[in-house]
Amino acid sequence: MRTIDDFTRPLEYLSHFDKYLGKIARDWAEKEVIPIRRGFDEDWEEHRTIEPAYRKLMGELGLQRYFFPEDLGGLGMGQSDYAAVGGYRGIEEISRADSAMGVAFGVGVAWPILIITLEPHVNRRLCEEFAPMFCDTSEAVFAVNAMTEPQGGSDIENLDVLKGSTIQTTAVLEGDEWVINGHKLWPTNSGGAASLFGVVCTTNPGSTDPNDFAFIFVPASLPGVTQGRPYQKAGMAADKNSDIWFEDVRVPVWYRAHGPGDDHKYFKEMVSWGNILSISFVGGAMMNVFELLRDFCEEKTYRGKPLKENDDIAGVLADIATDIDVIRIVGYQGARMLDRPDLYGVGWSDEMVAKARAYKYFACDRAVEDLGRAMNIMGPHGSDRVHDVEKHWRDLKIVQLWLGGKQLAQMETARWFYECETL
Amino acid sequence: MLALFSFYNRRTFDKDRGGAMKYQELFPIPIEWVQDLDESMSATVAGWAEREVVSGRLEHREDYDSLLLPAMRKLFVDIGCQAMLLPGELGGGGLAPGGAAVTAAVVLEQVGSADTGIGFLLGNTLSLQSAFGIEAHRDEALLSELAPVFCGDQEAVCSLVLPTYGDGIDGDRGFYGLDYQVAAAQEDGQWILNADGARPQCSGATARFFGIVFGLEDGTPAVALVSSGAAGLSAGEPLKKTGLAASVNADLELKGVKVPGGYVVLTGADRLRELLCWYYMCCSAVCSGAMLASYEILKEWGDTRVIKGKGQVFKENPLVAALMGEIGGRAATSRILTYDLARMLSRPDIYAPAGGQAIYATATAVFKQVSRAVMKSIDNAMELMASAGYATEWNLERYWRDVKTIETYVVPETAALTDMARHYFGLKRL
């Protein structure tokens, strides 16, 4: 019988860690998540059934140590040539069970953390500061990338055009401390889950100077940090999102990731990573859709034979399998490009940002369309939560819409490939 | 006389109250087919929607018990929509044969705009009634028994149980390749129905009547009207599903359910196709209503948001405008198609015999076109609204889930395409 492992990926890109990581994540998914995921929608606010699975994966199995240096208790992947490809594999397996958990994991242990743990820009002092939070515990610890604000939505990510000029969250230097004030929306792992925020700030409101863009770490436990209640959403129940308010929050001056210019530069690299890892959410979930659809189309009959043996249905199944295969190859290729800046250019380049955006919106568009077709094939069972396909449909629609949504991705892609000057 | 029609008689219709005519300038429908009565009903239902659904939406979300059930009761019973197709002398709406389907489209579009799930339930109810309650198929015996129920003081939702995929390879016993969900045998002049896990279109746990498609001994399709209280009929646990909160659906078990001959409301492929034509029209109208509601949500977003930090109004961005153009175009064509189909069903003397292959193919095509267009438009609207598109607070994602559920429930995609190809390309074997 064909399995998800029959979908293609460039094998020579894989790390020595791949089989180990893949097995850990797959075993965890099949034991801790897939049997209970159907109840997650009712647990979106409290996470009573969801939290134990996070604890197992991130704390007990220790995958939240992924990026930190080995001498600080981490797995040292941030300092390897396989940070992105390895992460992609782990998140792909997690997302096969629940893409919201893939997101919460990817953001929680990677996205804001990579700005200080990834070669060639490791901030050793901050690694030493935060490694114990992630590496010396068996509890799940979540980091948050706090960037979106009420007034501008994805404007903050539109760095090439707006250059941080719309950021309203301020960081003012007072002595040897940053004083942070502002209001953020929507970040993954907020809503009470977060332990550490990476906060996008400006040191000079309205400025278009990249030197005024600041990325500053803020522990969630500090006075002045308030997380709101989680938002209710169409899907992704295992990922909490909320408002966050920072009111005269004080952190040491060295909690800024790198400093003038470099924060802006490496934040663009985070955008590239966010887009590529989004493909792993999509690819993992779609591989599970393949499994669910395969089983359904073998069991149900139409015109007196299994669904899959009908030419018209087989044609749709072929389209879906083709897309899954292509999405997987593209995702691993994108991850490889992040891992090998010596071959493909640095992750913060306009080229890499544009290509990551393009790959992500390609994967999302294909997946959302395929899921709609899969549900249509399944008839009344397609929108039946018993079969879980509709869950992936609701979840992946959300992946399609974040990181500025499709239109920003189109603009950044066009801007680079066609050298547009006024978009 | 139903409240709906009393309202009409008072001639208090006010265009400012909303209704189908609210959109006439934006997304016109063939106005010459819409009667004063339709406009009045549309306005009445628009008032219901505002008072009973929209105003409480943020507070109640999709809570069935506190919001949807009372609202549905007012629509079905107090306003009288569940009896609108039945003869006037029996307490129903007494709609003229030449306009009943258009009137149904007007009402269903309005209801679908307020709550797509309630619209779907009403669509099921009217579709089943079209088999015995409209002039062309008036069944006096059934009407004398059922009219008091539909015109009474309790809601009486009907739900269709249609052919679908099978669970085994059992030959060609179904309807166009789909299997009947119930097994039927004739005994002493009545039919005995058996099924394990038959999936109704809606409200398996709460419907008053089921219209169950089954096969006669030679495989010819028929529809049995079965009361939810029938001996041997039981509903399983409510199903968790993507959308349509108003439909508390559950699979049905039928153990020797007896159906007297008089409760077989139709027999023959032509009659079943006619019922399905009505059903596809009703569902198109409900989807069209969801389209109009999502248009309004996006319109407000596009008018009030700015992007690129330069005070550019969202809708004035050319890329956004291009997508909005597509959405508007789909809304316009979806409405026209829905009302065109309703008109065709109302006037078989002009178009095609009710239940014929031609009108069946057209009805299927219209439903597929409209449901796809609405899904695509809401998809696009969500893309434009990004996080607000999938946040429950903005109400858009609810329509997205509801319409997708309708799209999957009503007819499996490939079966619909084959039905269309059978007529358009003269298929002989499928």
HADDOCK unambig.tbl for C-alpha pairs under 7 A between the chains (distance, minus, plus):
assign (segid A and resid 152 and name CA) (segid B and resid 307 and name CA) 6.71 0.50 0.50
assign (segid A and resid 152 and name CA) (segid B and resid 309 and name CA) 6.71 0.50 0.50
assign (segid A and resid 155 and name CA) (segid B and resid 307 and name CA) 6.92 0.50 0.50
assign (segid A and resid 155 and name CA) (segid B and resid 308 and name CA) 5.83 0.50 0.50
assign (segid A and resid 155 and name CA) (segid B and resid 309 and name CA) 6.68 0.50 0.50
assign (segid A and resid 162 and name CA) (segid B and resid 308 and name CA) 6.84 0.50 0.50
assign (segid A and resid 166 and name CA) (segid B and resid 309 and name CA) 5.97 0.50 0.50
assign (segid A and resid 232 and name CA) (segid B and resid 391 and name CA) 6.16 0.50 0.50
assign (segid A and resid 232 and name CA) (segid B and resid 392 and name CA) 5.53 0.50 0.50
assign (segid A and resid 233 and name CA) (segid B and resid 390 and name CA) 5.61 0.50 0.50
assign (segid A and resid 233 and name CA) (segid B and resid 391 and name CA) 4.44 0.50 0.50
assign (segid A and resid 233 and name CA) (segid B and resid 392 and name CA) 5.02 0.50 0.50
assign (segid A and resid 234 and name CA) (segid B and resid 390 and name CA) 5.26 0.50 0.50
assign (segid A and resid 234 and name CA) (segid B and resid 391 and name CA) 6.35 0.50 0.50
assign (segid A and resid 234 and name CA) (segid B and resid 392 and name CA) 6.37 0.50 0.50
assign (segid A and resid 234 and name CA) (segid B and resid 397 and name CA) 6.08 0.50 0.50
assign (segid A and resid 299 and name CA) (segid B and resid 167 and name CA) 6.49 0.50 0.50
assign (segid A and resid 300 and name CA) (segid B and resid 165 and name CA) 6.01 0.50 0.50
assign (segid A and resid 300 and name CA) (segid B and resid 166 and name CA) 5.51 0.50 0.50
assign (segid A and resid 300 and name CA) (segid B and resid 167 and name CA) 5.00 0.50 0.50
assign (segid A and resid 300 and name CA) (segid B and resid 168 and name CA) 6.80 0.50 0.50
assign (segid A and resid 301 and name CA) (segid B and resid 165 and name CA) 5.47 0.50 0.50
assign (segid A and resid 301 and name CA) (segid B and resid 166 and name CA) 4.69 0.50 0.50
assign (segid A and resid 301 and name CA) (segid B and resid 167 and name CA) 5.83 0.50 0.50
assign (segid A and resid 301 and name CA) (segid B and resid 168 and name CA) 5.95 0.50 0.50
assign (segid A and resid 301 and name CA) (segid B and resid 169 and name CA) 6.39 0.50 0.50
assign (segid A and resid 302 and name CA) (segid B and resid 165 and name CA) 5.39 0.50 0.50
assign (segid A and resid 302 and name CA) (segid B and resid 166 and name CA) 6.29 0.50 0.50
assign (segid A and resid 302 and name CA) (segid B and resid 177 and name CA) 5.71 0.50 0.50
assign (segid A and resid 302 and name CA) (segid B and resid 178 and name CA) 5.73 0.50 0.50
assign (segid A and resid 303 and name CA) (segid B and resid 172 and name CA) 6.63 0.50 0.50
assign (segid A and resid 303 and name CA) (segid B and resid 177 and name CA) 4.01 0.50 0.50
assign (segid A and resid 303 and name CA) (segid B and resid 178 and name CA) 6.35 0.50 0.50
assign (segid A and resid 304 and name CA) (segid B and resid 169 and name CA) 4.89 0.50 0.50
assign (segid A and resid 304 and name CA) (segid B and resid 170 and name CA) 5.87 0.50 0.50
assign (segid A and resid 304 and name CA) (segid B and resid 171 and name CA) 4.92 0.50 0.50
assign (segid A and resid 304 and name CA) (segid B and resid 172 and name CA) 6.13 0.50 0.50
assign (segid A and resid 304 and name CA) (segid B and resid 177 and name CA) 6.99 0.50 0.50
assign (segid A and resid 305 and name CA) (segid B and resid 169 and name CA) 5.52 0.50 0.50
assign (segid A and resid 312 and name CA) (segid B and resid 414 and name CA) 6.79 0.50 0.50
assign (segid A and resid 313 and name CA) (segid B and resid 414 and name CA) 6.74 0.50 0.50
assign (segid A and resid 375 and name CA) (segid B and resid 408 and name CA) 6.42 0.50 0.50
assign (segid A and resid 376 and name CA) (segid B and resid 408 and name CA) 5.04 0.50 0.50
assign (segid A and resid 376 and name CA) (segid B and resid 412 and name CA) 5.95 0.50 0.50
assign (segid A and resid 376 and name CA) (segid B and resid 413 and name CA) 5.28 0.50 0.50
assign (segid A and resid 377 and name CA) (segid B and resid 412 and name CA) 5.90 0.50 0.50
assign (segid A and resid 377 and name CA) (segid B and resid 413 and name CA) 5.69 0.50 0.50
assign (segid A and resid 377 and name CA) (segid B and resid 414 and name CA) 6.64 0.50 0.50
assign (segid A and resid 378 and name CA) (segid B and resid 412 and name CA) 6.74 0.50 0.50
assign (segid A and resid 379 and name CA) (segid B and resid 408 and name CA) 4.54 0.50 0.50
assign (segid A and resid 379 and name CA) (segid B and resid 409 and name CA) 5.53 0.50 0.50
assign (segid A and resid 379 and name CA) (segid B and resid 411 and name CA) 6.41 0.50 0.50
assign (segid A and resid 379 and name CA) (segid B and resid 412 and name CA) 4.37 0.50 0.50
assign (segid A and resid 380 and name CA) (segid B and resid 408 and name CA) 5.19 0.50 0.50
assign (segid A and resid 380 and name CA) (segid B and resid 409 and name CA) 4.11 0.50 0.50
assign (segid A and resid 382 and name CA) (segid B and resid 408 and name CA) 6.18 0.50 0.50
assign (segid A and resid 383 and name CA) (segid B and resid 241 and name CA) 5.54 0.50 0.50
assign (segid A and resid 383 and name CA) (segid B and resid 242 and name CA) 5.11 0.50 0.50
assign (segid A and resid 383 and name CA) (segid B and resid 405 and name CA) 5.45 0.50 0.50
assign (segid A and resid 383 and name CA) (segid B and resid 408 and name CA) 6.57 0.50 0.50
assign (segid A and resid 384 and name CA) (segid B and resid 240 and name CA) 6.35 0.50 0.50
assign (segid A and resid 384 and name CA) (segid B and resid 241 and name CA) 4.49 0.50 0.50
assign (segid A and resid 384 and name CA) (segid B and resid 242 and name CA) 6.43 0.50 0.50
assign (segid A and resid 385 and name CA) (segid B and resid 240 and name CA) 5.39 0.50 0.50
assign (segid A and resid 385 and name CA) (segid B and resid 241 and name CA) 4.94 0.50 0.50
assign (segid A and resid 385 and name CA) (segid B and resid 242 and name CA) 6.66 0.50 0.50
assign (segid A and resid 390 and name CA) (segid B and resid 242 and name CA) 6.56 0.50 0.50
assign (segid A and resid 398 and name CA) (segid B and resid 390 and name CA) 6.55 0.50 0.50
assign (segid A and resid 401 and name CA) (segid B and resid 383 and name CA) 5.65 0.50 0.50
assign (segid A and resid 401 and name CA) (segid B and resid 386 and name CA) 4.93 0.50 0.50
assign (segid A and resid 401 and name CA) (segid B and resid 387 and name CA) 6.62 0.50 0.50
assign (segid A and resid 402 and name CA) (segid B and resid 386 and name CA) 6.36 0.50 0.50
assign (segid A and resid 402 and name CA) (segid B and resid 387 and name CA) 6.65 0.50 0.50
assign (segid A and resid 405 and name CA) (segid B and resid 383 and name CA) 6.21 0.50 0.50
assign (segid A and resid 405 and name CA) (segid B and resid 386 and name CA) 5.62 0.50 0.50
assign (segid A and resid 406 and name CA) (segid B and resid 383 and name CA) 6.47 0.50 0.50
